[in-house]
Amino acid sequence: MQSEYRAPEAAGRLGRMPLLYLVFGLLLVGAAMAAGSFWAQSHEHFPKLSAGHYVGYITGVEEGRHRLPIYIQSQESSGNLMFAVLASGWAPQILTPVTLGNGDSDTDFFLPLIVGSENLRFKLVGECASATHCAGKVYQQPKGRRGEWEFTRKEVETGTGPQTSLEQWLRLRQALLEIDRRIAEAEKMAESQKGEIERLTDIVTEGKGLKAKADQKFDQVSVQLKALREKLRTKQQEVDNLEGQIAISQRVTPMGKLVSLARETLEREARWVESMLSGNPSRENMERVDAEFSKAQKLFDLKRQIASEQDRIDRLASAPDLRPGLEGPR
């Protein structure tokens, strides 16, 4: 019974053995990766530079730029590095490298150098082939482009007279690059607003064109109005002349003279009759009145006949079938 009871427990231990092997294998792989990473990191370094000035370039870190000029000054007193990329978007940096090794000999190295622009960070690793020439790789962090760097040591002569220091020149150079960057941004903004500027220009130009057309139309209407006023004045003058001609024709033409004479005769006879009736009537006066009345009536009939004949003559003269030289019926 005891042997039958221990058999399942032994079987369980045997079943857990592959799992233990798997866990142990994973631990070994992790340790190997960590060791490899530590070994790789321990072999990534930046050369320790002696005091002095170094100039060179970086390639492959920014799209559209083949080379970026760099300047490095290794300060003897503090051991810091003044690192400057002479391009827009980069500012000079004071770096304090961390030393690898046990002493201060020329064979010691720094940990990889970390530099950055406004939006990017880069890691520089490499070594010096000689005391004056160094080169290496540059990696965009965390992951990205990979480029190269290279610089050489330059001897800078210093005089005893007053002069502008290299640090001041670098600051001025950086200020100039910043101005260039702002100018580029302004040009880019102007290009983006070019369409709006052209639209506003078209509106202003169209407004000027409409104003010019309105002024031209106003001038035309003004000229037309002036002509109409002059024409109206001429017509009014013609009306006045016609009225004068009508008044003159009534006094000068035969019909006008006849009408005027008849009016004067009637007025004179009316005055005479009124004077006769206003006095003492007598038989002799009454006879004289009758005689004068008969005379006036005959005269009136004669005038009426003259007017009738004159009207008949006017009608015959205006008839279309009347030939020159022919006389009408008597």
LUMKEVEX-765824 format. One record per residue (C-alpha): residue in one letter; z, x, y. Coordinates in Angstrom, 1 decimal, always signed. Layout:
% LUMKEVEX-765824
code=A	z=Z	x=X	y=Y
...
//
This chain:
% LUMKEVEX-765824
code=M	z=+0.0	x=+0.0	y=+0.0
code=Q	z=+0.8	x=+2.9	y=+2.4
code=S	z=-2.5	x=+4.6	y=+1.8
code=E	z=-4.3	x=+1.3	y=+2.5
code=Y	z=-2.5	x=+0.9	y=+5.8
code=R	z=-3.3	x=+4.4	y=+7.1
code=A	z=-7.0	x=+4.2	y=+6.4
code=P	z=-7.9	x=+1.9	y=+9.3
code=E	z=-6.0	x=+4.2	y=+11.8
code=A	z=-7.9	x=+7.2	y=+10.7
code=A	z=-11.1	x=+5.3	y=+11.1
code=G	z=-10.2	x=+4.4	y=+14.7
code=R	z=-9.6	x=+8.0	y=+15.6
code=L	z=-12.9	x=+9.1	y=+14.1
code=G	z=-14.6	x=+6.3	y=+16.2
code=R	z=-13.1	x=+7.6	y=+19.5
code=M	z=-14.3	x=+11.2	y=+18.9
code=P	z=-17.9	x=+10.7	y=+20.3
code=L	z=-16.5	x=+9.2	y=+23.4
code=L	z=-14.2	x=+12.2	y=+24.0
code=Y	z=-17.2	x=+14.5	y=+23.4
code=L	z=-19.2	x=+12.6	y=+26.0
code=V	z=-16.4	x=+12.8	y=+28.6
code=F	z=-15.9	x=+16.5	y=+28.0
code=G	z=-19.6	x=+17.1	y=+28.3
code=L	z=-19.8	x=+15.3	y=+31.7
code=L	z=-16.9	x=+17.4	y=+32.9
code=L	z=-18.6	x=+20.5	y=+31.9
code=V	z=-21.8	x=+19.4	y=+33.7
code=G	z=-19.9	x=+18.6	y=+36.9
code=A	z=-18.1	x=+21.9	y=+36.8
code=A	z=-21.4	x=+23.7	y=+36.3
code=M	z=-23.0	x=+21.8	y=+39.3
code=A	z=-20.0	x=+22.5	y=+41.5
code=A	z=-20.1	x=+26.2	y=+40.5
code=G	z=-23.8	x=+26.3	y=+41.2
code=S	z=-23.4	x=+24.6	y=+44.5
code=F	z=-20.6	x=+27.1	y=+45.4
code=W	z=-22.7	x=+30.0	y=+44.3
code=A	z=-25.7	x=+28.7	y=+46.3
code=Q	z=-23.6	x=+28.1	y=+49.4
code=S	z=-21.9	x=+31.5	y=+49.1
code=H	z=-25.4	x=+33.1	y=+49.1
code=E	z=-26.5	x=+31.1	y=+52.3
code=H	z=-25.5	x=+33.1	y=+55.3
code=F	z=-26.6	x=+34.1	y=+58.8
code=P	z=-26.8	x=+37.8	y=+59.7
code=K	z=-24.0	x=+39.2	y=+61.7
code=L	z=-25.6	x=+40.5	y=+64.9
code=S	z=-24.5	x=+43.4	y=+66.9
code=A	z=-23.9	x=+42.9	y=+70.7
code=G	z=-27.1	x=+42.5	y=+72.6
code=H	z=-30.0	x=+40.2	y=+73.4
code=Y	z=-32.4	x=+38.7	y=+70.9
code=V	z=-35.6	x=+36.7	y=+71.4
code=G	z=-37.9	x=+35.0	y=+69.0
code=Y	z=-39.1	x=+31.5	y=+67.8
code=I	z=-38.5	x=+28.6	y=+65.4
code=T	z=-41.3	x=+26.8	y=+63.7
code=G	z=-41.6	x=+23.6	y=+61.8
code=V	z=-38.6	x=+21.7	y=+63.1
code=E	z=-40.2	x=+19.3	y=+65.6
code=E	z=-43.4	x=+17.4	y=+65.1
code=G	z=-46.2	x=+18.3	y=+67.5
code=R	z=-44.7	x=+21.7	y=+68.4
code=H	z=-45.9	x=+24.7	y=+66.6
code=R	z=-43.3	x=+27.1	y=+68.0
code=L	z=-40.1	x=+26.8	y=+69.9
code=P	z=-39.0	x=+30.0	y=+71.8
code=I	z=-35.3	x=+30.9	y=+71.2
code=Y	z=-32.9	x=+33.3	y=+72.9
code=I	z=-29.6	x=+34.6	y=+71.4
code=Q	z=-27.0	x=+36.7	y=+73.1
code=S	z=-24.3	x=+38.3	y=+70.9
code=Q	z=-21.2	x=+38.9	y=+73.0
code=E	z=-19.3	x=+42.0	y=+72.2
code=S	z=-15.9	x=+40.9	y=+73.6
code=S	z=-15.6	x=+37.5	y=+71.9
code=G	z=-18.1	x=+37.8	y=+69.1
code=N	z=-19.6	x=+34.4	y=+70.1
code=L	z=-23.3	x=+33.7	y=+70.1
code=M	z=-25.0	x=+32.1	y=+73.0
code=F	z=-27.9	x=+30.3	y=+71.4
code=A	z=-30.7	x=+28.6	y=+73.5
code=V	z=-33.9	x=+26.9	y=+72.5
code=L	z=-36.2	x=+27.2	y=+75.5
code=A	z=-37.7	x=+23.7	y=+75.1
code=S	z=-37.1	x=+20.2	y=+76.6
code=G	z=-34.4	x=+18.3	y=+74.8
code=W	z=-32.4	x=+21.4	y=+73.9
code=A	z=-29.3	x=+22.6	y=+75.7
code=P	z=-27.8	x=+26.1	y=+75.5
code=Q	z=-24.9	x=+26.3	y=+73.0
code=I	z=-21.9	x=+28.7	y=+72.6
code=L	z=-21.4	x=+29.2	y=+68.9
code=T	z=-18.3	x=+30.8	y=+67.2
code=P	z=-19.6	x=+32.0	y=+63.8
code=V	z=-17.3	x=+32.2	y=+60.8
code=T	z=-17.5	x=+35.7	y=+59.2
code=L	z=-18.1	x=+36.2	y=+55.5
code=G	z=-16.8	x=+39.5	y=+53.9
code=N	z=-13.7	x=+41.6	y=+54.2
code=G	z=-14.3	x=+43.7	y=+57.3
code=D	z=-16.3	x=+44.2	y=+60.4
code=S	z=-19.0	x=+46.5	y=+59.0
code=D	z=-22.7	x=+45.8	y=+59.6
code=T	z=-23.0	x=+44.5	y=+56.0
code=D	z=-20.8	x=+41.4	y=+56.7
code=F	z=-22.4	x=+38.0	y=+57.3
code=F	z=-21.7	x=+34.7	y=+59.0
code=L	z=-21.7	x=+31.3	y=+57.4
code=P	z=-25.0	x=+29.4	y=+58.1
code=L	z=-25.5	x=+28.7	y=+61.8
code=I	z=-25.5	x=+25.0	y=+62.9
code=V	z=-27.5	x=+24.2	y=+66.0
code=G	z=-28.7	x=+20.9	y=+67.4
code=S	z=-30.8	x=+19.0	y=+70.0
code=E	z=-30.2	x=+15.6	y=+71.5
code=N	z=-30.9	x=+13.8	y=+68.2
code=L	z=-31.2	x=+16.4	y=+65.4
code=R	z=-29.1	x=+19.1	y=+63.8
code=F	z=-30.4	x=+22.2	y=+62.0
code=K	z=-29.0	x=+24.9	y=+59.7
code=L	z=-30.2	x=+28.4	y=+60.0
code=V	z=-29.9	x=+30.9	y=+57.2
code=G	z=-31.4	x=+34.4	y=+56.7
code=E	z=-30.8	x=+38.1	y=+57.1
code=C	z=-31.9	x=+41.1	y=+59.0
code=A	z=-34.6	x=+43.4	y=+57.6
code=S	z=-33.6	x=+46.1	y=+60.1
code=A	z=-31.2	x=+46.6	y=+63.0
code=T	z=-33.7	x=+45.0	y=+65.4
code=H	z=-35.6	x=+42.4	y=+63.3
code=C	z=-34.1	x=+39.3	y=+61.6
code=A	z=-35.7	x=+36.2	y=+59.9
code=G	z=-34.9	x=+33.3	y=+57.7
code=K	z=-35.2	x=+29.6	y=+57.0
code=V	z=-34.1	x=+26.5	y=+59.1
code=Y	z=-33.3	x=+23.1	y=+57.5
code=Q	z=-33.0	x=+19.8	y=+59.2
code=Q	z=-29.7	x=+18.0	y=+58.3
code=P	z=-28.8	x=+16.1	y=+56.3
code=K	z=-32.3	x=+16.2	y=+54.7
code=G	z=-35.6	x=+16.6	y=+56.3
code=R	z=-38.0	x=+19.2	y=+57.6
code=R	z=-37.8	x=+22.9	y=+56.7
code=G	z=-39.0	x=+25.6	y=+59.0
code=E	z=-38.6	x=+29.3	y=+59.7
code=W	z=-37.0	x=+31.4	y=+62.4
code=E	z=-37.5	x=+35.0	y=+63.5
code=F	z=-36.3	x=+37.1	y=+66.3
code=T	z=-36.0	x=+40.7	y=+67.4
code=R	z=-33.5	x=+42.7	y=+69.5
code=K	z=-34.5	x=+43.5	y=+73.1
code=E	z=-33.0	x=+46.0	y=+75.3
code=V	z=-32.2	x=+44.6	y=+78.8
code=E	z=-32.0	x=+47.1	y=+81.6
code=T	z=-29.3	x=+46.4	y=+84.1
code=G	z=-29.3	x=+47.9	y=+87.6
code=T	z=-26.5	x=+48.6	y=+90.0
code=G	z=-27.9	x=+46.4	y=+92.8
code=P	z=-27.4	x=+42.7	y=+93.2
code=Q	z=-29.5	x=+40.7	y=+90.7
code=T	z=-29.6	x=+37.4	y=+88.9
code=S	z=-27.9	x=+37.5	y=+85.6
code=L	z=-29.6	x=+36.5	y=+82.4
code=E	z=-27.2	x=+33.7	y=+81.9
code=Q	z=-28.1	x=+32.2	y=+85.3
code=W	z=-31.8	x=+32.6	y=+84.5
code=L	z=-31.3	x=+30.7	y=+81.3
code=R	z=-29.4	x=+27.9	y=+83.1
code=L	z=-32.2	x=+27.7	y=+85.7
code=R	z=-34.7	x=+27.7	y=+82.8
code=Q	z=-32.9	x=+24.9	y=+81.1
code=A	z=-32.8	x=+22.9	y=+84.4
code=L	z=-36.5	x=+23.3	y=+84.7
code=L	z=-37.1	x=+22.1	y=+81.2
code=E	z=-34.9	x=+19.1	y=+81.9
code=I	z=-37.0	x=+18.3	y=+84.9
code=D	z=-40.1	x=+18.6	y=+82.8
code=R	z=-38.6	x=+16.3	y=+80.3
code=R	z=-37.8	x=+13.7	y=+83.0
code=I	z=-41.3	x=+14.0	y=+84.4
code=A	z=-42.8	x=+13.4	y=+80.9
code=E	z=-40.6	x=+10.3	y=+80.5
code=A	z=-41.7	x=+9.1	y=+83.9
code=E	z=-45.3	x=+9.6	y=+83.0
code=K	z=-44.8	x=+7.8	y=+79.7
code=M	z=-43.2	x=+4.9	y=+81.6
code=A	z=-46.0	x=+4.9	y=+84.1
code=E	z=-48.5	x=+4.7	y=+81.3
code=S	z=-46.7	x=+1.8	y=+79.6
code=Q	z=-46.6	x=+0.0	y=+82.9
code=K	z=-50.2	x=+0.7	y=+83.7
code=G	z=-51.4	x=-2.7	y=+82.5
code=E	z=-48.9	x=-4.5	y=+84.7
code=I	z=-49.8	x=-2.4	y=+87.7
code=E	z=-53.5	x=-3.2	y=+87.1
code=R	z=-52.7	x=-6.9	y=+86.8
code=L	z=-50.8	x=-6.8	y=+90.1
code=T	z=-53.6	x=-4.9	y=+91.7
code=D	z=-56.1	x=-7.5	y=+90.5
code=I	z=-53.9	x=-10.2	y=+92.0
code=V	z=-53.6	x=-8.4	y=+95.3
code=T	z=-57.4	x=-7.8	y=+95.4
code=E	z=-58.2	x=-11.4	y=+94.5
code=G	z=-55.8	x=-12.6	y=+97.2
code=K	z=-57.6	x=-10.4	y=+99.7
code=G	z=-61.0	x=-11.7	y=+98.5
code=L	z=-59.8	x=-15.3	y=+98.8
code=K	z=-58.5	x=-14.7	y=+102.3
code=A	z=-61.8	x=-13.1	y=+103.3
code=K	z=-63.7	x=-16.1	y=+101.9
code=A	z=-61.3	x=-18.5	y=+103.8
code=D	z=-61.8	x=-16.6	y=+107.0
code=Q	z=-65.6	x=-16.7	y=+106.5
code=K	z=-65.5	x=-20.5	y=+105.8
code=F	z=-63.3	x=-21.0	y=+108.9
code=D	z=-65.8	x=-19.1	y=+111.1
code=Q	z=-68.7	x=-21.2	y=+109.6
code=V	z=-66.9	x=-24.5	y=+110.3
code=S	z=-66.0	x=-23.3	y=+113.8
code=V	z=-69.7	x=-22.5	y=+114.5
code=Q	z=-70.7	x=-25.9	y=+113.1
code=L	z=-68.0	x=-27.7	y=+115.2
code=K	z=-69.2	x=-25.9	y=+118.3
code=A	z=-72.8	x=-26.9	y=+117.6
code=L	z=-71.8	x=-30.6	y=+117.1
code=R	z=-69.8	x=-30.6	y=+120.3
code=E	z=-72.9	x=-29.2	y=+122.2
code=K	z=-75.1	x=-31.8	y=+120.5
code=L	z=-72.7	x=-34.6	y=+121.4
code=R	z=-72.7	x=-33.4	y=+125.0
code=T	z=-76.5	x=-33.3	y=+125.1
code=K	z=-76.7	x=-36.9	y=+123.7
code=Q	z=-74.2	x=-38.1	y=+126.2
code=Q	z=-76.3	x=-36.6	y=+129.0
code=E	z=-79.3	x=-38.3	y=+127.6
code=V	z=-77.5	x=-41.6	y=+127.6
code=D	z=-76.5	x=-41.1	y=+131.2
code=N	z=-80.1	x=-40.2	y=+132.1
code=L	z=-81.4	x=-43.3	y=+130.3
code=E	z=-79.0	x=-45.5	y=+132.2
code=G	z=-80.2	x=-44.0	y=+135.5
code=Q	z=-83.8	x=-44.5	y=+134.5
code=I	z=-83.2	x=-48.1	y=+133.6
code=A	z=-81.6	x=-48.8	y=+137.0
code=I	z=-84.5	x=-47.0	y=+138.8
code=S	z=-87.1	x=-48.9	y=+136.7
code=Q	z=-85.6	x=-52.2	y=+137.7
code=R	z=-86.3	x=-51.3	y=+141.4
code=V	z=-89.7	x=-49.5	y=+141.0
code=T	z=-91.8	x=-51.4	y=+138.3
code=P	z=-93.7	x=-54.6	y=+139.2
code=M	z=-91.5	x=-56.8	y=+137.1
code=G	z=-88.4	x=-55.1	y=+138.6
code=K	z=-89.7	x=-55.6	y=+142.1
code=L	z=-90.5	x=-59.3	y=+141.3
code=V	z=-87.1	x=-60.0	y=+140.0
code=S	z=-85.5	x=-58.2	y=+142.9
code=L	z=-87.6	x=-60.2	y=+145.4
code=A	z=-86.8	x=-63.5	y=+143.7
code=R	z=-83.1	x=-62.7	y=+143.8
code=E	z=-83.2	x=-61.8	y=+147.5
code=T	z=-85.3	x=-65.0	y=+148.4
code=L	z=-82.9	x=-67.3	y=+146.6
code=E	z=-79.9	x=-65.7	y=+148.2
code=R	z=-81.5	x=-66.0	y=+151.7
code=E	z=-82.5	x=-69.6	y=+151.2
code=A	z=-79.0	x=-70.4	y=+149.9
code=R	z=-77.5	x=-68.9	y=+153.0
code=W	z=-80.0	x=-71.0	y=+155.2
code=V	z=-79.2	x=-74.3	y=+153.4
code=E	z=-75.5	x=-73.6	y=+153.7
code=S	z=-75.9	x=-73.0	y=+157.4
code=M	z=-77.9	x=-76.2	y=+157.9
code=L	z=-75.5	x=-78.3	y=+156.1
code=S	z=-72.5	x=-76.9	y=+157.9
code=G	z=-73.9	x=-78.3	y=+161.3
code=N	z=-74.5	x=-82.0	y=+162.6
code=P	z=-77.3	x=-83.5	y=+160.5
code=S	z=-80.1	x=-85.3	y=+162.4
code=R	z=-83.3	x=-87.0	y=+161.5
code=E	z=-85.3	x=-84.0	y=+162.8
code=N	z=-83.1	x=-81.6	y=+161.0
code=M	z=-83.4	x=-83.6	y=+157.8
code=E	z=-87.2	x=-83.6	y=+158.0
code=R	z=-87.1	x=-79.9	y=+158.7
code=V	z=-84.9	x=-79.4	y=+155.7
code=D	z=-87.3	x=-81.4	y=+153.5
code=A	z=-90.2	x=-79.4	y=+154.8
code=E	z=-88.5	x=-76.1	y=+154.1
code=F	z=-87.3	x=-77.4	y=+150.7
code=S	z=-90.9	x=-78.3	y=+149.8
code=K	z=-92.0	x=-74.9	y=+151.0
code=A	z=-89.4	x=-73.1	y=+149.0
code=Q	z=-90.2	x=-75.1	y=+145.9
code=K	z=-93.8	x=-74.2	y=+146.2
code=L	z=-92.9	x=-70.6	y=+146.7
code=F	z=-90.6	x=-70.7	y=+143.6
code=D	z=-93.4	x=-72.3	y=+141.6
code=L	z=-95.8	x=-69.6	y=+142.8
code=K	z=-93.3	x=-66.9	y=+141.8
code=R	z=-92.9	x=-68.5	y=+138.4
code=Q	z=-96.6	x=-68.5	y=+137.9
code=I	z=-96.8	x=-64.8	y=+138.9
code=A	z=-94.1	x=-64.0	y=+136.4
code=S	z=-95.9	x=-65.9	y=+133.7
code=E	z=-99.2	x=-64.2	y=+134.4
code=Q	z=-97.5	x=-60.8	y=+134.5
code=D	z=-95.9	x=-61.5	y=+131.1
code=R	z=-99.3	x=-62.6	y=+129.7
code=I	z=-100.9	x=-59.4	y=+131.0
code=D	z=-98.2	x=-57.3	y=+129.4
code=R	z=-98.7	x=-59.0	y=+126.0
code=L	z=-102.5	x=-58.6	y=+126.2
code=A	z=-102.1	x=-54.9	y=+127.1
code=S	z=-99.8	x=-54.3	y=+124.1
code=A	z=-102.0	x=-56.2	y=+121.6
code=P	z=-103.4	x=-53.8	y=+118.9
code=D	z=-106.9	x=-55.4	y=+118.9
code=L	z=-107.5	x=-55.0	y=+122.5
code=R	z=-110.4	x=-52.6	y=+123.2
code=P	z=-110.7	x=-50.5	y=+126.4
code=G	z=-113.2	x=-52.0	y=+128.8
code=L	z=-112.9	x=-55.6	y=+127.4
code=E	z=-111.4	x=-58.4	y=+129.4
code=G	z=-109.3	x=-61.2	y=+127.9
code=P	z=-110.1	x=-64.9	y=+128.4
code=R	z=-110.0	x=-66.1	y=+131.9
//
